[in-house]
Amino acid sequence: MRTRLIALVTVVGTALLPASALARDPALIGVEQLVISAETPPSDLQRFGLTRELLEAAVKEGLGTRVGTADTTRDRLNLRLNANLVMYNFYSWGVRLEVERALAIDGQPGAYTRRVVWSNGRSGGTLLPQDARRLATVARELAEELRGELAR
């Protein structure tokens, strides 16, 4: 009887916890600010307004106040952009955000290594070059999802 009661309390208590408490990613604990680094888009897409600066601005907008400088933080947010010409001026595309943390190496003061601890991305079918600025919106949405993860 006592075992059943303990099991019931455990199940009910777990069900009452918010989903964010159960889904918290321990690798993101302690990330306060991130330095943003975006890849340069292909020149065809740059002609239509998709620039590295536009991508970085979109990610900064999505992250909000969590953007730092290289002087203040070692944790990085890498924006990877894949845009491959498929045929007839159509591009297949993919956008990926990766949080890269600087992790201390045991026994070596001041030494650290970098590891990707979180990543998320989206890809789509085809894209015309004149619609290339839409990828900045995708990058902003991914950054907003990351901001939600960091707020848990």
HELIX and SHEET records of a PDB file:
HELIX    1   1 ARG A    2  LEU A   16  1                                  15    
HELIX    2   2 ALA A   19  ALA A   23  1                                   5    
HELIX    3   3 PRO A   26  LEU A   28  5                                   3    
HELIX    4   4 SER A   43  ARG A   47  1                                   5    
HELIX    5   5 ARG A   52  LEU A   63  1                                  12    
HELIX    6   6 GLY A   64  ARG A   66  5                                   3    
HELIX    7   7 PRO A  129  ASP A  131  5                                   3    
HELIX    8   8 ARG A  134  ALA A  151  1                                  18    
SHEET    1   A 4 VAL A  35  ALA A  38  0                                        
SHEET    2   A 4 ARG A  76  MET A  87  1                                        
SHEET    3   A 4 PHE A  90  ALA A 104 -1                                        
SHEET    4   A 4 TYR A 112  LEU A 127 -1                                        
END                                                                             
